[in-house]
Amino acid sequence: MQNKIPVILFFGYRFDFPSVGGLIWTKKIADFVGQNKNFKVKKIGNDITIDKADIIFPLRYLKDALNAFFTNPDIAILSDYGES
C-alpha cells in the first residue's frame, strides 16, 4: 500500500512579485514547500483585475475557484489581501 502524498493548497498565492511583507512571506513559503517532494502543492491566486476589454475574466476566475474546490487538500492555507 502506497502512502498518499499530502496536498497543500495555497489560496491567495501571488503570481506576481508582492510588495507587502506578509505576501512576500506567503509566496516564499509556498515556493519553498513546492520544491519539497514530500508534498503536492496547489497554488491558486485570488487577485481579480477587471479590464473592460477582457470579456472572459469570469471564466478565468471560475476555473481557479473550481480548481480550489475540487483539490481536496490535506492542508489549506488561505491568504486574503486587497487594496483599499
C-alpha positions in Angstrom: 0.0 0.0 0.0 1.4 3.4 -1.1 1.4 6.3 1.3 -0.7 9.2 -0.1 1.3 12.4 -0.6 -0.3 15.2 1.4 -1.8 18.1 -0.7 -1.2 21.7 0.5 -3.5 24.3 -1.0 -2.2 27.9 -1.0 -5.3 30.1 -1.8 -4.3 33.7 -2.3 -0.9 33.0 -3.8 0.5 36.0 -5.7 2.0 35.0 -9.0 3.4 38.5 -9.5 6.0 39.8 -7.0 4.2 41.1 -3.9 5.2 44.3 -2.3 3.9 43.8 1.2 5.9 41.8 3.9 3.2 39.2 4.7 2.5 38.5 1.0 6.3 38.1 0.3 6.5 35.6 3.2 3.5 33.6 1.9 4.9 33.4 -1.6 8.4 32.3 -0.4 6.9 29.6 1.9 4.7 28.3 -0.9 7.6 28.2 -3.4 9.9 26.5 -0.8 7.3 23.9 0.2 6.6 23.3 -3.5 10.2 22.2 -4.1 9.8 19.5 -1.4 9.0 16.1 -2.9 7.0 15.1 0.3 4.1 17.4 -0.5 2.0 18.2 -3.5 1.4 21.9 -3.6 -1.5 23.7 -5.4 -1.2 27.5 -5.8 -4.3 29.4 -6.6 -4.4 33.2 -6.8 -7.3 35.3 -5.7 -6.4 38.6 -7.3 -9.1 39.9 -9.6 -8.4 42.6 -12.1 -11.2 43.6 -14.4 -10.5 45.3 -17.7 -13.3 46.5 -20.0 -11.6 44.7 -22.9 -11.5 41.4 -21.0 -14.8 39.7 -21.7 -13.8 36.2 -20.4 -12.5 37.3 -17.0 -15.3 35.4 -15.2 -14.3 32.1 -16.8 -10.7 32.6 -15.7 -11.6 33.1 -12.1 -14.3 30.5 -12.1 -11.6 28.0 -13.2 -9.4 28.9 -10.3 -12.3 28.6 -7.8 -13.3 25.2 -9.1 -9.7 24.1 -9.0 -9.5 25.0 -5.4 -12.9 23.4 -4.6 -12.0 20.1 -6.2 -8.4 19.9 -4.8 -9.5 18.3 -1.5 -6.3 19.4 0.3 -5.0 17.9 3.5 -3.8 21.4 4.5 -5.3 24.7 3.3 -3.5 28.0 3.8 -5.8 30.9 3.0 -4.4 34.3 2.4 -6.7 37.3 1.8 -5.3 40.6 0.5 -6.7 43.5 -1.3 -6.3 47.2 -1.9 -8.2 49.9 -0.1 
